[in-house]
Amino acid sequence: MARGEFREDLYYRLNVVSLKIPALAERTEDIPLLANHLLRQSAERHKPFVRAFSTDAMKRLMTASWPGNVRQLVNVIEQCVALTSSPVISDALVEQALEGENTALPTFVEARNQFELNYLRKLLQITKGNVTHAARMAGRNRTEFYKLLSRHELDANDFKE
């Protein structure tokens, strides 16, 4: 208004009730209620088995600075739900999500390749390098399984005892 860019009469028509909404970091007592509500919503859409935050995870949420306010809280919780394999979200995962706000997520192809590599290693560990058994557990035929091993530069012999 001082610069003449907003009509004063319009300002007073719109400003019937003036609200001061504090930043999320100023309302730490609201974070558990908001976080649990957002967790239920996200879990319902993506991973129904996710139920709660660990005590330490909730403490970490309450001590974060939240420069992005509620939108940042939503993003952190969505990321935690997407990445967890446990019904309880850990403080380490919350920390990773908070740090991840400043770093880019891997591409879908990178994430899938990392998953495949970890999955194949785990299968080979369980089966002690038995490709036939590992392929059967993965629901693949041996030829496909060998191609996967080759793509990820894995040798089943490295897992034999």
Secondary structure, 3 states (H helix, E strand, C coil): CCCCCCCHHHHHHHCCCCCCCCCHHHCHHHHHHHHHHHHHHHHHHCCCCCCEECHHHHHHHHHCCCCCHHHHHHHHHHHHHHHCCCCEECHHHHHHHHHHCCCCCCCHHHHHHHHHHHHHHHHHHHCCCCHHHHHHHHCCCHHHHHHHHHHCCCCHHHHCC
